[in-house]
Each structure stands twice: as structure tokens, then as C-alpha cells.
């Protein structure tokens, strides 16, 4: 093999190696883009779920506040009835 032909073959081999490396890099970039798209989609899903959960928590908070008001009123009525009963019982004992 003449020197020129060997040099040309070496050069072709180097070019092929560089092309192989470039194709590997392109494949790696494509995989990275797929991962980014998947993560973006997952992030959008999680955001939607989080919004739904926040909405449900807000709804539960409103219900709890309404129930708290109702319980407070029931508690006051209970104590008014107890005080009235004690007053009535005391009045009966005092009048007898």
C-alpha cells in the first residue's frame, strides 16, 4: 500500500469515527428531548391534579367554617337550656 493510500484510509477512518460520534450525539439529544417532553407532560398533569386538590381543600374549608358556626350556635343553645333547667329546678326548690 502506498503512503498516500494509507493516509487517505486513515483520514477516512477518522472521518467515520467523527460521524459515528456525531450520530451518537444526535441520538442522545433526541433521547433528551423525549425525556424533556415526558417530564413536561408529567408536570402539566401534576399541576392539574394539584389545582383540583387545592379546589377541594378550599371547598372543605368553607364547609368546616359553616359547621363551626353551626356548632357554636348549638353549643350556646345547649348552655342556655342547661342554665334554664338549673334556674327552674332552683326556683322549684326555693318556692317549696
Backbone torsions as a table, in degrees:
resi	resn	phi	psi	omega
1	UNK	NA	126.9	178.0
2	UNK	-69.3	160.4	-176.6
3	UNK	-64.0	-39.7	-179.8
4	UNK	-61.7	-42.4	-179.0
5	UNK	-66.7	-41.2	177.9
6	UNK	-63.7	-42.3	178.4
7	UNK	-63.2	-40.7	177.8
8	UNK	-64.2	-41.6	179.3
9	UNK	-65.3	-41.5	177.2
10	UNK	-61.4	-42.6	-179.9
11	UNK	-63.8	-43.6	178.6
12	UNK	-62.8	-41.0	178.3
13	UNK	-62.0	-42.9	178.5
14	UNK	-63.5	-41.4	178.7
15	UNK	-63.3	-43.1	178.0
16	UNK	-62.0	-41.5	177.9
17	UNK	-62.0	-43.2	179.0
18	UNK	-64.6	-40.0	177.5
19	UNK	-64.0	-40.9	177.3
20	UNK	-61.2	-44.1	178.9
21	UNK	-63.6	-41.0	178.3
22	UNK	-63.8	-41.1	179.5
23	UNK	-66.8	-37.0	175.5
24	UNK	-64.0	-39.7	178.8
25	UNK	-65.6	-40.0	178.6
26	UNK	-63.9	-41.9	178.0
27	UNK	-63.8	-42.2	179.0
28	UNK	-63.8	-40.0	178.0
29	UNK	-65.0	-41.7	178.7
30	UNK	-62.7	-42.1	177.7
31	UNK	-63.6	-41.5	178.5
32	UNK	-62.6	-41.4	177.6
33	UNK	-62.9	-39.5	177.3
34	UNK	-63.2	-42.7	177.9
35	UNK	-63.3	-41.8	179.0
36	UNK	-62.3	-44.2	178.2
37	UNK	-62.4	-41.9	178.9
38	UNK	-63.9	-45.4	179.0
39	UNK	-64.7	-36.6	177.8
40	UNK	-64.9	-43.9	177.8
41	UNK	-62.9	-44.0	179.0
42	UNK	-62.6	-40.4	179.3
43	UNK	-63.1	-41.5	178.0
44	UNK	-63.7	-41.4	177.4
45	UNK	-61.1	-46.6	-179.0
46	UNK	-63.8	-37.3	178.0
47	UNK	-63.6	-42.1	178.5
48	UNK	-64.8	-43.6	178.4
49	UNK	-63.2	-41.9	179.7
50	UNK	-63.2	-40.8	177.1
51	UNK	-62.5	-41.2	178.5
52	UNK	-64.0	-41.1	-180.0
53	UNK	-66.3	-42.3	178.7
54	UNK	-62.3	-40.8	178.3
55	UNK	-62.3	-44.0	178.9
56	UNK	-64.6	-39.6	179.0
57	UNK	-64.6	-41.3	177.4
58	UNK	-61.5	-41.6	178.9
59	UNK	-63.8	-44.3	178.9
60	UNK	-63.8	-38.6	178.9
61	UNK	-61.7	-42.6	177.7
62	UNK	-63.0	-42.2	179.8
63	UNK	-64.0	-41.9	179.4
64	UNK	-62.6	-42.0	178.5
65	UNK	-63.0	-41.4	177.1
66	UNK	-63.3	-44.3	179.6
67	UNK	-65.3	-36.1	178.5
68	UNK	-61.9	-43.3	177.8
69	UNK	-62.5	-44.1	179.8
70	UNK	-62.7	-44.3	-180.0
71	UNK	-63.5	-40.1	178.3
72	UNK	-61.4	-43.9	178.7
73	UNK	-64.6	-45.2	179.1
74	UNK	-61.4	-41.0	179.1
75	UNK	-61.3	-44.6	179.3
76	UNK	-64.9	-42.7	178.5
77	UNK	-61.9	-42.3	178.6
78	UNK	-57.5	-48.1	-178.2
79	UNK	-69.2	-32.2	175.1
80	UNK	-64.2	-43.0	178.4
81	UNK	-63.9	-44.1	179.3
82	UNK	-61.5	-46.0	-179.6
83	UNK	-64.1	-41.8	178.3
84	UNK	-63.0	-41.5	179.1
85	UNK	-64.3	-44.3	179.3
86	UNK	-63.7	-41.2	178.4
87	UNK	-63.4	-42.1	-180.0
88	UNK	-65.1	-43.8	179.9
89	UNK	-64.7	-42.9	177.8
90	UNK	-63.2	-41.9	178.6
91	UNK	-62.2	-39.2	178.7
92	UNK	-65.7	-42.9	179.7
93	UNK	-66.4	-38.2	-179.1
94	UNK	-69.7	-40.0	-179.4
95	UNK	-74.5	-19.1	179.2
96	UNK	-92.3	NA	NA
